[in-house]
């Protein structure tokens, strides 16, 4: 069982570390888009797409970089009492707070899946079934079969009117990766409580 947990921690940490290092450069994408926005407003006709693309880039940067931030321990802590505690006491406190985080992320993921299904035209109460049917249709029949499952696609109410489902799917992926990283942190905390290191 311990080797299985070590393997889980190793795989999840490796995936989130590599993804975090890649997503870290998304900040430059956002800056480039905003720079182009300023240049186009000053010298040319303003571009309709720049503000929303910058917002989407920021969401992807923030959501997909979250697991990397948790892994490195760079999240904000109130160190008034925490800094003076022993390693074992910190692990107990961290294990409790990670359990609360896991519950919260589970609720966010459930809501995110429902919102993503809604943005793809599903207005029912079973978003997971809809997404499973969509995936099966895409795998078995390709994009044409998947388009038959999709209903009215949600669009942004702005002048550019981009579809919303890609950024919602990225948010769901980020919530899932953060949930997997939180479970990894819980396993590490339990190991520290037992006097071991993973």
C-alpha positions in Angstrom: 0.0 0.0 0.0 2.8 2.4 0.8 4.5 1.8 -2.6 1.1 2.6 -4.3 0.9 5.8 -2.3 4.5 6.7 -3.2 3.8 6.1 -6.8 0.6 8.2 -6.7 2.5 11.1 -5.1 5.4 10.8 -7.5 3.1 10.8 -10.6 0.8 13.6 -9.5 3.7 15.8 -8.3 5.6 15.2 -11.6 2.6 16.1 -13.7 1.7 19.2 -11.8 5.3 20.3 -11.6 5.8 20.1 -15.3 2.5 21.6 -16.1 3.2 24.4 -13.6 6.5 25.2 -15.2 4.9 25.4 -18.6 1.9 27.5 -17.5 4.2 29.8 -15.7 5.0 31.4 -19.1 1.3 32.1 -19.7 1.8 35.4 -18.0 3.9 36.5 -21.0 1.0 35.5 -23.3 -1.3 37.7 -21.3 1.2 40.6 -21.3 1.7 40.3 -25.1 -2.1 40.3 -25.7 -2.5 43.4 -23.5 0.4 45.1 -25.2 -1.1 44.4 -28.6 -4.4 45.8 -27.2 -2.7 49.1 -26.2 -0.9 49.4 -29.5 -4.0 48.6 -31.6 -6.1 51.1 -29.7 -3.4 53.8 -30.1 -2.4 53.3 -33.7 -5.0 51.2 -35.4 -8.6 50.2 -34.9 -9.1 48.5 -31.5 -9.2 44.7 -31.5 -12.4 43.2 -30.2 -10.7 40.0 -29.0 -7.9 41.3 -26.8 -9.6 41.8 -23.5 -11.3 38.4 -23.5 -8.2 36.5 -24.7 -6.2 38.2 -21.8 -8.9 37.2 -19.4 -8.9 33.6 -20.6 -5.1 33.5 -20.4 -5.2 34.8 -16.9 -7.8 32.1 -15.9 -5.7 29.4 -17.4 -2.6 30.8 -15.7 -4.2 31.0 -12.3 -6.2 27.7 -12.4 -3.5 25.5 -14.0 -0.8 27.0 -11.9 -2.6 26.4 -8.6 -1.5 22.7 -8.1 2.1 23.8 -8.7 1.8 26.5 -6.1 0.3 24.1 -3.5 3.1 21.6 -4.3 5.8 24.2 -3.6 4.0 25.4 -0.5 3.9 28.9 -1.8 0.2 29.4 -0.9 -0.5 32.1 1.8 -0.4 31.0 5.4 -0.9 32.7 8.7 2.4 31.9 10.4 1.6 33.6 13.7 1.3 30.2 15.5 2.1 27.8 12.7 5.8 28.7 12.4 6.6 27.6 15.9 4.9 24.2 15.8 6.8 20.9 15.5 6.8 19.1 12.2 4.2 16.5 13.5 1.9 19.2 14.8 2.1 21.1 11.4 1.3 17.8 9.6 -1.8 17.2 11.8 -3.0 20.8 11.1 -2.2 20.5 7.4 -4.0 17.2 7.1 -7.2 18.7 8.6 -7.1 21.7 6.4 -6.3 19.6 3.3 -9.5 17.5 4.0 -11.5 20.7 4.0 -9.8 21.7 0.7 -10.6 18.3 -0.8 -14.3 18.8 0.0 -14.2 22.3 -1.4 -12.5 21.3 -4.6 -14.9 18.4 -5.0 -17.8 20.9 -4.9 -16.0 23.2 -7.4 -15.3 20.3 -9.8 -18.9 19.1 -9.6 -20.2 22.7 -10.3 -17.6 23.2 -13.0 -18.6 20.0 -14.8 -22.3 21.1 -14.7 -21.3 24.6 -16.0 -19.2 23.1 -18.8 -22.1 20.8 -19.8 -24.4 23.8 -19.8 -22.1 25.7 -22.0 -22.2 22.8 -24.5 -26.0 23.0 -24.6 -27.0 20.5 -21.9 -29.8 21.9 -19.8 -30.7 18.7 -17.9 -29.7 17.4 -14.5 -27.1 14.8 -15.5 -24.0 16.6 -16.7 -21.7 13.6 -16.3 -23.9 11.4 -18.4 -24.1 14.2 -21.1 -20.3 14.5 -21.1 -19.8 10.7 -21.3 -22.3 10.5 -24.2 -20.4 13.4 -25.9 -17.1 11.6 -25.5 -18.4 8.3 -26.7 -20.0 10.1 -29.8 -16.7 11.8 -30.5 -14.6 8.6 -30.2 -16.9 6.4 -32.2 -18.2 8.9 -34.8 -15.8 11.8 -34.8 -16.7 15.5 -34.7 -19.9 15.1 -36.8 -21.4 12.6 -34.3 -20.3 14.8 -31.4 -22.0 17.9 -32.9 -25.3 16.0 -32.9 -25.0 15.6 -29.1 -24.2 19.2 -28.5 -27.0 21.6 -28.2 -27.0 25.4 -28.3 -23.4 26.4 -27.5 -23.0 29.2 -24.9 -21.2 32.4 -26.1 -19.9 35.4 -24.3 -22.3 38.4 -24.5 -19.6 40.7 -25.8 -19.1 42.0 -29.4 -16.5 39.3 -30.1 -18.8 36.5 -28.9 -16.4 33.6 -28.3 -17.6 30.2 -27.2 -17.2 29.7 -23.5 -16.8 25.9 -23.1 -13.0 25.8 -23.7 -12.2 28.0 -20.7 -14.8 26.1 -18.6 -13.1 22.8 -19.6 -9.7 24.3 -18.6 -11.2 25.3 -15.3 -12.5 21.7 -14.7 -9.1 20.3 -15.6 -7.5 22.8 -13.1 -9.9 21.8 -10.4 -9.2 18.1 -11.0 -5.4 18.6 -10.9 -5.8 20.7 -7.8 -7.9 17.9 -6.2 -5.3 15.3 -7.1 -2.5 17.5 -5.7 -4.5 18.0 -2.5 -4.8 14.2 -2.1 -1.0 14.0 -2.7 -0.4 16.6 0.1 -2.7 14.6 2.4 -0.7 11.5 1.8 2.5 13.4 2.6 1.0 14.8 5.8 -0.1 11.4 6.9 3.4 10.1 6.3 4.9 13.0 8.3 2.5 12.2 11.2 3.8 8.6 11.1 7.4 9.9 11.1 8.1 9.0 7.5 8.9 11.0 4.4 7.5 10.5 0.9 
